Amino acid sequence: MWPEPRGPGAPDSEVGPTATRDKVGRGEAPAKAILLGEHAVVYGQPAIAVPLPQLRARVQARFDSKLDDLVIETPGKGQVISLRRDPRQPLALAASLACRTLGLTPSFLRLRLDSAVPIASGLGSGAAVSTAIMRALADLLGKALSPEQLSDLVYEVEKLHHGTPSGIDNTVVAHQQPVYFRKGEPAEFLQLPAPLLLLVADTGVSSVTREAVASLRRAREEDPEGVNRKLAAIGDLVGHAREALIAADWQELGHLLDANHAILAELRLSSPELERLIAAARGAGALGAKPTGAGRGGHAIALVTSESEASATLAMVDAGARRVTLCRVEP
Ligand code: PMV
C-alpha cells in the first residue's frame, strides 16, 4: 500500500519547511456534546452539537529511528498500539489514514496520547483522539490538514466504532465550532451571541454507541411508525433550539433540552443513573438537562447560568456523578 520506508523521517513526498528528525509534532482536539438530536440524527433528523474545549485529547508525534513501526502509547492507560500488529485498531487506522493523506511513510513514528476525554461515554472520544493524532502527524511535517479533510478522515475511523455514524462527531470536533447538522447536507456552523454554560456529568456507567444505536434500530423495526414519530418530534425540537441558541434564549433552550430528554427516555435511551443526575440538576436550578450522545449511561448535560452552576454541580455530585465538568462554549 505504501512504498518501503527509507528510514526515519522519510516522507514519500514533499515535506513542510519545519520537518526535522528531532521535531515534536503536536495535535489537540476537544470533546463534544450533542445538545439535542442524538440518535434522531442517524435517521436524517437535524441535531446540534458543541465542542467542549475544557476536555481535550493531546498527542505528541516524533520520529524514532529504532522503531520499524508506527506506535501509539497511552501512558495513562499503559496501552501500546502498533500499526503493524493491529492495522484495524481505530487509533492505528486514524494514524495510517493521516500518513497516507500527508504522503508520510507510516513507520519510524512514535506517538504519545494524553486524553482527558472519557471513552465510551457519549463525549465523542473516538473523534477527539483521531483528530488529535492526525493534527500531530501533520504538525510533525510542518503541514496542516483542513477541517474538511480532518472531518472526512475521522469519519472513516468513526465507521469502525459503529457502522452507521451520522457524521456529527467528526464535524463538530474537526471544526471546533457549534454546528447544526443534518446527515447528507452541508453543516451549518452557529455563531453564539453569548457564552453557553454546560455542566457535563459522568454517570460512571459506560455507554457503547454501537449497542445504543442497535437498540434503537431494533425498536424502530418493531414499531416503525411510533419510533419515527418520536424521531421527527426530536427534529422539531432541534429546529426551535437552533433559534433559541442564535437568540441566546437560554430559558427556552433549557425547556427544549427537557423535552428532548423526555423523548429519549421514552425511547429507552436513558438510565436510572442518568435520571438521578438530570433530576438533581433541575432541582438545583439548571435550566434544562438531558443525556448526551449514545445514552443508556455515559454523560448527562445540564444547561446552567453562573448563578446555578455551583448548586447544580453539588446536586449532581450528591446524586452520584463521578465527575462534573463546567464547560464554557464561547461565541
Ligand atoms: O456516544 P457518541 O459520543 O459516540 O455519540 C453518538 C451520537 C449518536 O447520535 C447516537 C450516533 C451518531 O452517529 O450520531
py3Dmol code that shows the C-alpha trace and the ligand (Angstrom):
import py3Dmol

protein = """\
ATOM      1  CA  MET A   1       0.000   0.000   0.000  1.00  0.00           C
ATOM      2  CA  TRP A   2       2.875   2.367   0.885  1.00  0.00           C
ATOM      3  CA  PRO A   3       6.399   2.453  -0.519  1.00  0.00           C
ATOM      4  CA  GLU A   4       9.005   0.719   1.645  1.00  0.00           C
ATOM      5  CA  PRO A   5      10.171   3.002   4.423  1.00  0.00           C
ATOM      6  CA  ARG A   6      13.517   4.573   3.650  1.00  0.00           C
ATOM      7  CA  GLY A   7      14.423   5.409   7.241  1.00  0.00           C
ATOM      8  CA  PRO A   8      13.212   7.676   9.981  1.00  0.00           C
ATOM      9  CA  GLY A   9      11.550  10.829   8.842  1.00  0.00           C
ATOM     10  CA  ALA A  10      11.337   9.648   5.266  1.00  0.00           C
ATOM     11  CA  PRO A  11       8.178  11.105   3.856  1.00  0.00           C
ATOM     12  CA  ASP A  12       7.174   9.915   0.430  1.00  0.00           C
ATOM     13  CA  SER A  13       6.789  13.356  -0.982  1.00  0.00           C
ATOM     14  CA  GLU A  14       7.466  16.963  -0.178  1.00  0.00           C
ATOM     15  CA  VAL A  15       7.800  17.863   3.495  1.00  0.00           C
ATOM     16  CA  GLY A  16       6.964  21.206   5.045  1.00  0.00           C
ATOM     17  CA  PRO A  17       9.781  23.511   5.983  1.00  0.00           C
ATOM     18  CA  THR A  18       9.797  22.676   9.704  1.00  0.00           C
ATOM     19  CA  ALA A  19      10.128  18.871   9.496  1.00  0.00           C
ATOM     20  CA  THR A  20      13.281  17.623  11.247  1.00  0.00           C
ATOM     21  CA  ARG A  21      14.204  14.352  12.916  1.00  0.00           C
ATOM     22  CA  ASP A  22      14.090  15.925  16.377  1.00  0.00           C
ATOM     23  CA  LYS A  23      10.888  17.798  15.940  1.00  0.00           C
ATOM     24  CA  VAL A  24       7.866  17.012  18.096  1.00  0.00           C
ATOM     25  CA  GLY A  25       4.540  17.350  16.271  1.00  0.00           C
ATOM     26  CA  ARG A  26       1.655  18.366  18.478  1.00  0.00           C
ATOM     27  CA  GLY A  27      -2.075  17.959  17.939  1.00  0.00           C
ATOM     28  CA  GLU A  28      -5.112  18.623  20.074  1.00  0.00           C
ATOM     29  CA  ALA A  29      -8.866  18.267  19.758  1.00  0.00           C
ATOM     30  CA  PRO A  30     -11.832  18.857  22.055  1.00  0.00           C
ATOM     31  CA  ALA A  31     -14.567  16.515  23.200  1.00  0.00           C
ATOM     32  CA  LYS A  32     -18.082  17.280  22.012  1.00  0.00           C
ATOM     33  CA  ALA A  33     -21.566  17.277  23.456  1.00  0.00           C
ATOM     34  CA  ILE A  34     -24.714  16.805  21.455  1.00  0.00           C
ATOM     35  CA  LEU A  35     -27.110  19.458  22.772  1.00  0.00           C
ATOM     36  CA  LEU A  36     -30.143  17.960  21.088  1.00  0.00           C
ATOM     37  CA  GLY A  37     -30.907  15.427  18.397  1.00  0.00           C
ATOM     38  CA  GLU A  38     -28.653  12.429  19.112  1.00  0.00           C
ATOM     39  CA  HIS A  39     -29.940   9.179  17.616  1.00  0.00           C
ATOM     40  CA  ALA A  40     -32.572  11.029  15.560  1.00  0.00           C
ATOM     41  CA  VAL A  41     -29.633  12.401  13.547  1.00  0.00           C
ATOM     42  CA  VAL A  42     -28.779   8.855  12.425  1.00  0.00           C
ATOM     43  CA  TYR A  43     -32.218   8.760  10.720  1.00  0.00           C
ATOM     44  CA  GLY A  44     -31.922  12.065   8.886  1.00  0.00           C
ATOM     45  CA  GLN A  45     -33.207  14.467  11.539  1.00  0.00           C
ATOM     46  CA  PRO A  46     -31.104  17.531  12.432  1.00  0.00           C
ATOM     47  CA  ALA A  47     -29.014  17.751  15.606  1.00  0.00           C
ATOM     48  CA  ILE A  48     -26.942  20.402  17.349  1.00  0.00           C
ATOM     49  CA  ALA A  49     -23.525  19.731  18.861  1.00  0.00           C
ATOM     50  CA  VAL A  50     -20.935  21.924  20.559  1.00  0.00           C
ATOM     51  CA  PRO A  51     -17.211  21.449  21.203  1.00  0.00           C
ATOM     52  CA  LEU A  52     -16.159  21.107  24.848  1.00  0.00           C
ATOM     53  CA  PRO A  53     -12.838  22.937  24.980  1.00  0.00           C
ATOM     54  CA  GLN A  54     -12.255  22.035  28.637  1.00  0.00           C
ATOM     55  CA  LEU A  55     -11.978  18.327  27.810  1.00  0.00           C
ATOM     56  CA  ARG A  56      -9.223  17.710  25.280  1.00  0.00           C
ATOM     57  CA  ALA A  57      -7.175  14.954  23.699  1.00  0.00           C
ATOM     58  CA  ARG A  58      -3.489  15.793  23.152  1.00  0.00           C
ATOM     59  CA  VAL A  59      -0.974  13.923  21.017  1.00  0.00           C
ATOM     60  CA  GLN A  60       2.777  14.291  20.514  1.00  0.00           C
ATOM     61  CA  ALA A  61       4.397  12.660  17.476  1.00  0.00           C
ATOM     62  CA  ARG A  62       8.119  12.167  16.832  1.00  0.00           C
ATOM     63  CA  PHE A  63      10.352  10.180  14.520  1.00  0.00           C
ATOM     64  CA  ASP A  64      12.156   7.217  16.111  1.00  0.00           C
ATOM     65  CA  SER A  65      14.909   5.598  14.062  1.00  0.00           C
ATOM     66  CA  LYS A  66      14.835   2.447  16.244  1.00  0.00           C
ATOM     67  CA  LEU A  67      11.192   1.753  15.527  1.00  0.00           C
ATOM     68  CA  ASP A  68      10.227  -0.064  12.331  1.00  0.00           C
ATOM     69  CA  ASP A  69       6.561   0.589  13.074  1.00  0.00           C
ATOM     70  CA  LEU A  70       4.087   3.292  13.994  1.00  0.00           C
ATOM     71  CA  VAL A  71       3.352   3.034  17.681  1.00  0.00           C
ATOM     72  CA  ILE A  72       0.831   4.934  19.793  1.00  0.00           C
ATOM     73  CA  GLU A  73       1.443   4.938  23.540  1.00  0.00           C
ATOM     74  CA  THR A  74      -1.202   5.957  26.047  1.00  0.00           C
ATOM     75  CA  PRO A  75       0.830   6.368  29.250  1.00  0.00           C
ATOM     76  CA  GLY A  76      -2.240   6.941  31.426  1.00  0.00           C
ATOM     77  CA  LYS A  77      -3.574   3.512  30.492  1.00  0.00           C
ATOM     78  CA  GLY A  78      -0.317   1.676  29.846  1.00  0.00           C
ATOM     79  CA  GLN A  79      -1.594   0.769  26.373  1.00  0.00           C
ATOM     80  CA  VAL A  80       0.701   0.443  23.345  1.00  0.00           C
ATOM     81  CA  ILE A  81      -0.919   0.219  19.920  1.00  0.00           C
ATOM     82  CA  SER A  82       1.144  -0.986  16.964  1.00  0.00           C
ATOM     83  CA  LEU A  83       0.103  -0.328  13.378  1.00  0.00           C
ATOM     84  CA  ARG A  84       1.946  -3.452  12.197  1.00  0.00           C
ATOM     85  CA  ARG A  85       0.263  -5.671  14.766  1.00  0.00           C
ATOM     86  CA  ASP A  86      -3.232  -4.244  14.510  1.00  0.00           C
ATOM     87  CA  PRO A  87      -3.840  -2.045  11.460  1.00  0.00           C
ATOM     88  CA  ARG A  88      -7.633  -2.046  12.050  1.00  0.00           C
ATOM     89  CA  GLN A  89      -7.373  -0.708  15.597  1.00  0.00           C
ATOM     90  CA  PRO A  90      -9.201   2.653  15.365  1.00  0.00           C
ATOM     91  CA  LEU A  91      -6.294   4.831  16.560  1.00  0.00           C
ATOM     92  CA  ALA A  92      -3.860   2.975  14.309  1.00  0.00           C
ATOM     93  CA  LEU A  93      -6.246   3.459  11.417  1.00  0.00           C
ATOM     94  CA  ALA A  94      -6.507   7.200  12.210  1.00  0.00           C
ATOM     95  CA  ALA A  95      -2.720   7.480  12.097  1.00  0.00           C
ATOM     96  CA  SER A  96      -2.317   5.487   8.898  1.00  0.00           C
ATOM     97  CA  LEU A  97      -5.062   7.443   7.104  1.00  0.00           C
ATOM     98  CA  ALA A  98      -3.364  10.692   8.105  1.00  0.00           C
ATOM     99  CA  CYS A  99       0.020   9.374   6.913  1.00  0.00           C
ATOM    100  CA  ARG A 100      -1.454   8.437   3.567  1.00  0.00           C
ATOM    101  CA  THR A 101      -3.031  11.879   3.132  1.00  0.00           C
ATOM    102  CA  LEU A 102       0.183  13.620   4.194  1.00  0.00           C
ATOM    103  CA  GLY A 103       2.414  11.439   1.995  1.00  0.00           C
ATOM    104  CA  LEU A 104       4.282  10.126   5.025  1.00  0.00           C
ATOM    105  CA  THR A 105       5.531   6.542   5.333  1.00  0.00           C
ATOM    106  CA  PRO A 106       3.731   5.088   8.389  1.00  0.00           C
ATOM    107  CA  SER A 107       6.856   3.804  10.086  1.00  0.00           C
ATOM    108  CA  PHE A 108       9.623   5.047  12.439  1.00  0.00           C
ATOM    109  CA  LEU A 109       6.945   7.005  14.246  1.00  0.00           C
ATOM    110  CA  ARG A 110       6.190   7.159  17.954  1.00  0.00           C
ATOM    111  CA  LEU A 111       3.024   8.881  19.154  1.00  0.00           C
ATOM    112  CA  ARG A 112       2.029   9.648  22.724  1.00  0.00           C
ATOM    113  CA  LEU A 113      -1.612  10.211  23.576  1.00  0.00           C
ATOM    114  CA  ASP A 114      -2.892  12.011  26.675  1.00  0.00           C
ATOM    115  CA  SER A 115      -6.637  12.379  26.671  1.00  0.00           C
ATOM    116  CA  ALA A 116      -8.943  13.938  29.226  1.00  0.00           C
ATOM    117  CA  VAL A 117     -11.937  12.800  27.163  1.00  0.00           C
ATOM    118  CA  PRO A 118     -13.568   9.813  28.859  1.00  0.00           C
ATOM    119  CA  ILE A 119     -14.030   6.912  26.476  1.00  0.00           C
ATOM    120  CA  ALA A 120     -17.363   5.173  25.788  1.00  0.00           C
ATOM    121  CA  SER A 121     -19.379   7.865  27.479  1.00  0.00           C
ATOM    122  CA  GLY A 122     -21.082   9.980  24.862  1.00  0.00           C
ATOM    123  CA  LEU A 123     -18.491  12.747  24.508  1.00  0.00           C
ATOM    124  CA  GLY A 124     -17.029  11.794  21.140  1.00  0.00           C
ATOM    125  CA  SER A 125     -13.725  10.479  22.475  1.00  0.00           C
ATOM    126  CA  GLY A 126     -13.085   8.485  19.291  1.00  0.00           C
ATOM    127  CA  ALA A 127     -13.370  11.593  17.108  1.00  0.00           C
ATOM    128  CA  ALA A 128     -11.311  13.736  19.509  1.00  0.00           C
ATOM    129  CA  VAL A 129      -8.446  11.270  19.736  1.00  0.00           C
ATOM    130  CA  SER A 130      -8.395  10.581  15.980  1.00  0.00           C
ATOM    131  CA  THR A 131      -8.369  14.297  15.200  1.00  0.00           C
ATOM    132  CA  ALA A 132      -5.535  14.960  17.664  1.00  0.00           C
ATOM    133  CA  ILE A 133      -3.460  12.129  16.124  1.00  0.00           C
ATOM    134  CA  MET A 134      -3.960  13.494  12.619  1.00  0.00           C
ATOM    135  CA  ARG A 135      -3.087  17.042  13.662  1.00  0.00           C
ATOM    136  CA  ALA A 136       0.083  15.868  15.436  1.00  0.00           C
ATOM    137  CA  LEU A 137       1.300  13.995  12.348  1.00  0.00           C
ATOM    138  CA  ALA A 138       0.573  16.987  10.123  1.00  0.00           C
ATOM    139  CA  ASP A 139       2.400  19.272  12.566  1.00  0.00           C
ATOM    140  CA  LEU A 140       5.389  16.918  12.563  1.00  0.00           C
ATOM    141  CA  LEU A 141       5.714  17.579   8.841  1.00  0.00           C
ATOM    142  CA  GLY A 142       5.053  21.287   9.166  1.00  0.00           C
ATOM    143  CA  LYS A 143       1.826  20.819   7.256  1.00  0.00           C
ATOM    144  CA  ALA A 144      -1.809  21.352   8.122  1.00  0.00           C
ATOM    145  CA  LEU A 145      -4.931  19.374   7.333  1.00  0.00           C
ATOM    146  CA  SER A 146      -8.031  21.474   6.724  1.00  0.00           C
ATOM    147  CA  PRO A 147     -11.058  20.924   8.993  1.00  0.00           C
ATOM    148  CA  GLU A 148     -12.857  19.386   5.992  1.00  0.00           C
ATOM    149  CA  GLN A 149     -10.005  16.937   5.343  1.00  0.00           C
ATOM    150  CA  LEU A 150      -9.846  16.038   9.034  1.00  0.00           C
ATOM    151  CA  SER A 151     -13.585  15.594   9.285  1.00  0.00           C
ATOM    152  CA  ASP A 152     -13.649  13.242   6.263  1.00  0.00           C
ATOM    153  CA  LEU A 153     -10.721  11.168   7.556  1.00  0.00           C
ATOM    154  CA  VAL A 154     -12.139  10.918  11.072  1.00  0.00           C
ATOM    155  CA  TYR A 155     -15.476   9.815   9.614  1.00  0.00           C
ATOM    156  CA  GLU A 156     -13.696   6.772   8.136  1.00  0.00           C
ATOM    157  CA  VAL A 157     -12.469   5.883  11.636  1.00  0.00           C
ATOM    158  CA  GLU A 158     -15.900   6.521  13.164  1.00  0.00           C
ATOM    159  CA  LYS A 159     -17.308   3.810  10.904  1.00  0.00           C
ATOM    160  CA  LEU A 160     -15.250   1.322  12.922  1.00  0.00           C
ATOM    161  CA  HIS A 161     -16.855   2.484  16.172  1.00  0.00           C
ATOM    162  CA  HIS A 162     -20.328   1.941  14.807  1.00  0.00           C
ATOM    163  CA  GLY A 163     -21.295   1.057  11.281  1.00  0.00           C
ATOM    164  CA  THR A 164     -23.630   3.964  10.525  1.00  0.00           C
ATOM    165  CA  PRO A 165     -22.278   7.137  12.126  1.00  0.00           C
ATOM    166  CA  SER A 166     -24.281  10.242  11.349  1.00  0.00           C
ATOM    167  CA  GLY A 167     -21.104  12.301  10.864  1.00  0.00           C
ATOM    168  CA  ILE A 168     -21.901  14.842  13.576  1.00  0.00           C
ATOM    169  CA  ASP A 169     -18.995  13.883  15.875  1.00  0.00           C
ATOM    170  CA  ASN A 170     -16.241  14.264  13.285  1.00  0.00           C
ATOM    171  CA  THR A 171     -17.805  17.503  12.017  1.00  0.00           C
ATOM    172  CA  VAL A 172     -18.013  19.305  15.372  1.00  0.00           C
ATOM    173  CA  VAL A 173     -14.649  18.047  16.621  1.00  0.00           C
ATOM    174  CA  ALA A 174     -12.679  18.799  13.437  1.00  0.00           C
ATOM    175  CA  HIS A 175     -14.232  22.273  13.048  1.00  0.00           C
ATOM    176  CA  GLN A 176     -14.319  23.034  16.801  1.00  0.00           C
ATOM    177  CA  GLN A 177     -17.480  25.098  16.370  1.00  0.00           C
ATOM    178  CA  PRO A 178     -21.116  24.669  17.378  1.00  0.00           C
ATOM    179  CA  VAL A 179     -22.908  23.007  14.499  1.00  0.00           C
ATOM    180  CA  TYR A 180     -26.445  22.466  13.276  1.00  0.00           C
ATOM    181  CA  PHE A 181     -26.062  19.215  11.414  1.00  0.00           C
ATOM    182  CA  ARG A 182     -28.198  17.089   9.160  1.00  0.00           C
ATOM    183  CA  LYS A 183     -26.745  13.996   7.514  1.00  0.00           C
ATOM    184  CA  GLY A 184     -26.012  14.497   3.828  1.00  0.00           C
ATOM    185  CA  GLU A 185     -26.315  18.307   3.979  1.00  0.00           C
ATOM    186  CA  PRO A 186     -23.587  20.928   4.386  1.00  0.00           C
ATOM    187  CA  ALA A 187     -23.011  21.627   8.084  1.00  0.00           C
ATOM    188  CA  GLU A 188     -24.232  24.989   9.372  1.00  0.00           C
ATOM    189  CA  PHE A 189     -21.845  26.481  11.929  1.00  0.00           C
ATOM    190  CA  LEU A 190     -23.659  28.548  14.534  1.00  0.00           C
ATOM    191  CA  GLN A 191     -22.491  31.876  15.944  1.00  0.00           C
ATOM    192  CA  LEU A 192     -23.435  32.072  19.611  1.00  0.00           C
ATOM    193  CA  PRO A 193     -24.092  35.623  20.772  1.00  0.00           C
ATOM    194  CA  ALA A 194     -23.044  34.783  24.362  1.00  0.00           C
ATOM    195  CA  PRO A 195     -21.168  32.002  26.144  1.00  0.00           C
ATOM    196  CA  LEU A 196     -23.121  28.844  26.839  1.00  0.00           C
ATOM    197  CA  LEU A 197     -22.532  27.220  30.233  1.00  0.00           C
ATOM    198  CA  LEU A 198     -22.905  23.467  30.371  1.00  0.00           C
ATOM    199  CA  LEU A 199     -22.282  21.027  33.169  1.00  0.00           C
ATOM    200  CA  VAL A 200     -21.098  17.686  31.854  1.00  0.00           C
ATOM    201  CA  ALA A 201     -21.686  14.978  34.443  1.00  0.00           C
ATOM    202  CA  ASP A 202     -20.334  11.436  34.301  1.00  0.00           C
ATOM    203  CA  THR A 203     -22.623   8.608  35.461  1.00  0.00           C
ATOM    204  CA  GLY A 204     -19.598   6.293  35.624  1.00  0.00           C
ATOM    205  CA  VAL A 205     -21.569   3.785  33.524  1.00  0.00           C
ATOM    206  CA  SER A 206     -20.003   3.068  30.159  1.00  0.00           C
ATOM    207  CA  SER A 207     -22.092   3.617  27.092  1.00  0.00           C
ATOM    208  CA  VAL A 208     -21.241   1.820  23.881  1.00  0.00           C
ATOM    209  CA  THR A 209     -22.504   3.805  20.899  1.00  0.00           C
ATOM    210  CA  ARG A 210     -22.766   0.779  18.641  1.00  0.00           C
ATOM    211  CA  GLU A 211     -25.032  -1.002  21.155  1.00  0.00           C
ATOM    212  CA  ALA A 212     -27.229   2.018  21.860  1.00  0.00           C
ATOM    213  CA  VAL A 213     -27.680   2.663  18.133  1.00  0.00           C
ATOM    214  CA  ALA A 214     -28.518  -1.029  17.607  1.00  0.00           C
ATOM    215  CA  SER A 215     -31.123  -0.965  20.411  1.00  0.00           C
ATOM    216  CA  LEU A 216     -32.938   1.908  18.736  1.00  0.00           C
ATOM    217  CA  ARG A 217     -32.697   0.191  15.370  1.00  0.00           C
ATOM    218  CA  ARG A 218     -34.436  -2.854  16.835  1.00  0.00           C
ATOM    219  CA  ALA A 219     -37.125  -0.709  18.477  1.00  0.00           C
ATOM    220  CA  ARG A 220     -37.717   1.001  15.142  1.00  0.00           C
ATOM    221  CA  GLU A 221     -38.023  -2.313  13.338  1.00  0.00           C
ATOM    222  CA  GLU A 222     -40.689  -3.368  15.846  1.00  0.00           C
ATOM    223  CA  ASP A 223     -42.646  -0.119  15.731  1.00  0.00           C
ATOM    224  CA  PRO A 224     -41.540   1.949  12.727  1.00  0.00           C
ATOM    225  CA  GLU A 225     -44.425   4.415  12.877  1.00  0.00           C
ATOM    226  CA  GLY A 226     -44.226   5.115  16.614  1.00  0.00           C
ATOM    227  CA  VAL A 227     -40.455   5.479  16.671  1.00  0.00           C
ATOM    228  CA  ASN A 228     -40.354   7.600  13.513  1.00  0.00           C
ATOM    229  CA  ARG A 229     -42.934   9.937  15.069  1.00  0.00           C
ATOM    230  CA  LYS A 230     -40.707  10.393  18.120  1.00  0.00           C
ATOM    231  CA  LEU A 231     -37.620  10.969  15.981  1.00  0.00           C
ATOM    232  CA  ALA A 232     -39.487  13.601  13.957  1.00  0.00           C
ATOM    233  CA  ALA A 233     -40.589  15.273  17.207  1.00  0.00           C
ATOM    234  CA  ILE A 234     -36.924  15.462  18.247  1.00  0.00           C
ATOM    235  CA  GLY A 235     -36.150  17.041  14.866  1.00  0.00           C
ATOM    236  CA  ASP A 236     -38.773  19.750  15.555  1.00  0.00           C
ATOM    237  CA  LEU A 237     -37.213  20.491  18.942  1.00  0.00           C
ATOM    238  CA  VAL A 238     -33.812  20.852  17.283  1.00  0.00           C
ATOM    239  CA  GLY A 239     -35.207  23.426  14.843  1.00  0.00           C
ATOM    240  CA  HIS A 240     -36.521  25.508  17.758  1.00  0.00           C
ATOM    241  CA  ALA A 241     -33.264  25.052  19.656  1.00  0.00           C
ATOM    242  CA  ARG A 242     -31.326  26.485  16.709  1.00  0.00           C
ATOM    243  CA  GLU A 243     -33.417  29.679  17.001  1.00  0.00           C
ATOM    244  CA  ALA A 244     -33.035  29.780  20.789  1.00  0.00           C
ATOM    245  CA  LEU A 245     -29.252  29.389  20.548  1.00  0.00           C
ATOM    246  CA  ILE A 246     -28.865  32.126  17.982  1.00  0.00           C
ATOM    247  CA  ALA A 247     -31.014  34.419  20.190  1.00  0.00           C
ATOM    248  CA  ALA A 248     -29.179  33.317  23.389  1.00  0.00           C
ATOM    249  CA  ASP A 249     -32.611  32.468  24.846  1.00  0.00           C
ATOM    250  CA  TRP A 250     -31.302  30.075  27.481  1.00  0.00           C
ATOM    251  CA  GLN A 251     -34.663  29.624  29.224  1.00  0.00           C
ATOM    252  CA  GLU A 252     -36.243  28.380  26.033  1.00  0.00           C
ATOM    253  CA  LEU A 253     -33.213  26.240  25.220  1.00  0.00           C
ATOM    254  CA  GLY A 254     -33.493  24.650  28.684  1.00  0.00           C
ATOM    255  CA  HIS A 255     -37.161  23.722  28.047  1.00  0.00           C
ATOM    256  CA  LEU A 256     -36.167  22.194  24.725  1.00  0.00           C
ATOM    257  CA  LEU A 257     -33.424  20.089  26.363  1.00  0.00           C
ATOM    258  CA  ASP A 258     -36.015  18.817  28.855  1.00  0.00           C
ATOM    259  CA  ALA A 259     -38.441  17.958  26.062  1.00  0.00           C
ATOM    260  CA  ASN A 260     -35.690  16.103  24.175  1.00  0.00           C
ATOM    261  CA  HIS A 261     -34.855  14.223  27.368  1.00  0.00           C
ATOM    262  CA  ALA A 262     -38.480  13.081  27.723  1.00  0.00           C
ATOM    263  CA  ILE A 263     -38.446  11.556  24.241  1.00  0.00           C
ATOM    264  CA  LEU A 264     -35.047   9.890  24.778  1.00  0.00           C
ATOM    265  CA  ALA A 265     -36.431   8.337  27.974  1.00  0.00           C
ATOM    266  CA  GLU A 266     -39.473   7.054  26.048  1.00  0.00           C
ATOM    267  CA  LEU A 267     -37.072   5.515  23.545  1.00  0.00           C
ATOM    268  CA  ARG A 268     -35.289   3.783  26.475  1.00  0.00           C
ATOM    269  CA  LEU A 269     -32.072   5.678  25.846  1.00  0.00           C
ATOM    270  CA  SER A 270     -31.819   6.997  29.391  1.00  0.00           C
ATOM    271  CA  SER A 271     -30.875   5.041  32.541  1.00  0.00           C
ATOM    272  CA  PRO A 272     -31.598   5.244  36.286  1.00  0.00           C
ATOM    273  CA  GLU A 273     -28.189   6.877  36.868  1.00  0.00           C
ATOM    274  CA  LEU A 274     -28.828   9.491  34.186  1.00  0.00           C
ATOM    275  CA  GLU A 275     -32.324  10.161  35.541  1.00  0.00           C
ATOM    276  CA  ARG A 276     -30.922  10.835  39.013  1.00  0.00           C
ATOM    277  CA  LEU A 277     -28.350  13.319  37.726  1.00  0.00           C
ATOM    278  CA  ILE A 278     -30.863  15.083  35.484  1.00  0.00           C
ATOM    279  CA  ALA A 279     -33.456  15.438  38.265  1.00  0.00           C
ATOM    280  CA  ALA A 280     -30.803  16.705  40.690  1.00  0.00           C
ATOM    281  CA  ALA A 281     -29.562  19.340  38.248  1.00  0.00           C
ATOM    282  CA  ARG A 282     -33.066  20.606  37.546  1.00  0.00           C
ATOM    283  CA  GLY A 283     -33.906  20.660  41.253  1.00  0.00           C
ATOM    284  CA  ALA A 284     -30.824  22.816  41.843  1.00  0.00           C
ATOM    285  CA  GLY A 285     -31.747  25.439  39.280  1.00  0.00           C
ATOM    286  CA  ALA A 286     -30.409  24.147  35.949  1.00  0.00           C
ATOM    287  CA  LEU A 287     -32.444  25.496  33.036  1.00  0.00           C
ATOM    288  CA  GLY A 288     -32.653  22.066  31.430  1.00  0.00           C
ATOM    289  CA  ALA A 289     -30.868  18.716  31.440  1.00  0.00           C
ATOM    290  CA  LYS A 290     -30.676  15.507  29.411  1.00  0.00           C
ATOM    291  CA  PRO A 291     -28.450  12.582  28.442  1.00  0.00           C
ATOM    292  CA  THR A 292     -25.921  13.364  25.716  1.00  0.00           C
ATOM    293  CA  GLY A 293     -24.525  11.101  22.980  1.00  0.00           C
ATOM    294  CA  ALA A 294     -25.343   7.432  22.899  1.00  0.00           C
ATOM    295  CA  GLY A 295     -27.164   7.449  26.272  1.00  0.00           C
ATOM    296  CA  ARG A 296     -28.115   4.447  28.462  1.00  0.00           C
ATOM    297  CA  GLY A 297     -25.152   5.595  30.599  1.00  0.00           C
ATOM    298  CA  GLY A 298     -22.295   7.928  29.808  1.00  0.00           C
ATOM    299  CA  HIS A 299     -22.851  11.609  30.491  1.00  0.00           C
ATOM    300  CA  ALA A 300     -25.702  13.970  31.254  1.00  0.00           C
ATOM    301  CA  ILE A 301     -25.540  17.648  30.330  1.00  0.00           C
ATOM    302  CA  ALA A 302     -27.212  20.463  32.240  1.00  0.00           C
ATOM    303  CA  LEU A 303     -27.655  23.992  30.932  1.00  0.00           C
ATOM    304  CA  VAL A 304     -26.786  26.386  33.749  1.00  0.00           C
ATOM    305  CA  THR A 305     -26.150  30.059  34.470  1.00  0.00           C
ATOM    306  CA  SER A 306     -23.306  31.490  36.533  1.00  0.00           C
ATOM    307  CA  GLU A 307     -25.813  31.636  39.437  1.00  0.00           C
ATOM    308  CA  SER A 308     -26.946  27.995  39.261  1.00  0.00           C
ATOM    309  CA  GLU A 309     -23.638  26.420  38.205  1.00  0.00           C
ATOM    310  CA  ALA A 310     -22.268  25.718  41.714  1.00  0.00           C
ATOM    311  CA  SER A 311     -25.513  24.410  43.237  1.00  0.00           C
ATOM    312  CA  ALA A 312     -26.268  22.196  40.224  1.00  0.00           C
ATOM    313  CA  THR A 313     -22.723  20.774  40.364  1.00  0.00           C
ATOM    314  CA  LEU A 314     -23.076  19.886  44.044  1.00  0.00           C
ATOM    315  CA  ALA A 315     -26.511  18.384  43.486  1.00  0.00           C
ATOM    316  CA  MET A 316     -25.224  16.164  40.677  1.00  0.00           C
ATOM    317  CA  VAL A 317     -22.270  15.008  42.754  1.00  0.00           C
ATOM    318  CA  ASP A 318     -24.664  14.207  45.622  1.00  0.00           C
ATOM    319  CA  ALA A 319     -26.810  12.279  43.139  1.00  0.00           C
ATOM    320  CA  GLY A 320     -23.871  10.037  42.207  1.00  0.00           C
ATOM    321  CA  ALA A 321     -21.939  11.829  39.449  1.00  0.00           C
ATOM    322  CA  ARG A 322     -18.356  10.579  39.275  1.00  0.00           C
ATOM    323  CA  ARG A 323     -17.182  13.881  37.884  1.00  0.00           C
ATOM    324  CA  VAL A 324     -18.882  17.123  36.873  1.00  0.00           C
ATOM    325  CA  THR A 325     -17.054  19.457  34.469  1.00  0.00           C
ATOM    326  CA  LEU A 326     -18.140  23.017  33.814  1.00  0.00           C
ATOM    327  CA  CYS A 327     -17.759  23.681  30.084  1.00  0.00           C
ATOM    328  CA  ARG A 328     -17.982  27.141  28.625  1.00  0.00           C
ATOM    329  CA  VAL A 329     -18.772  27.228  24.938  1.00  0.00           C
ATOM    330  CA  GLU A 330     -17.528  30.617  23.773  1.00  0.00           C
ATOM    331  CA  PRO A 331     -19.157  32.595  20.976  1.00  0.00           C
TER     332      PRO A 331
END
"""
ligand_1 = """\
14
PMV
O -21.812 8.446 22.051
P -21.179 9.257 20.989
O -20.308 10.351 21.521
O -20.449 8.391 20.004
O -22.358 9.972 20.178
C -23.275 9.177 19.467
C -24.304 10.023 18.770
C -25.374 9.213 18.033
O -26.311 10.154 17.522
C -26.090 8.283 18.972
C -24.799 8.394 16.891
C -24.389 9.208 15.679
O -23.735 8.624 14.811
O -24.738 10.395 15.568
"""
view = py3Dmol.view(width=600, height=400)
view.addModel(protein, "pdb")
view.setStyle({"model": 0}, {"cartoon": {"style": "trace"}})
view.addModel(ligand_1, "xyz")
view.setStyle({"model": 1}, {"stick": {}})
view.zoomTo()
view.show()
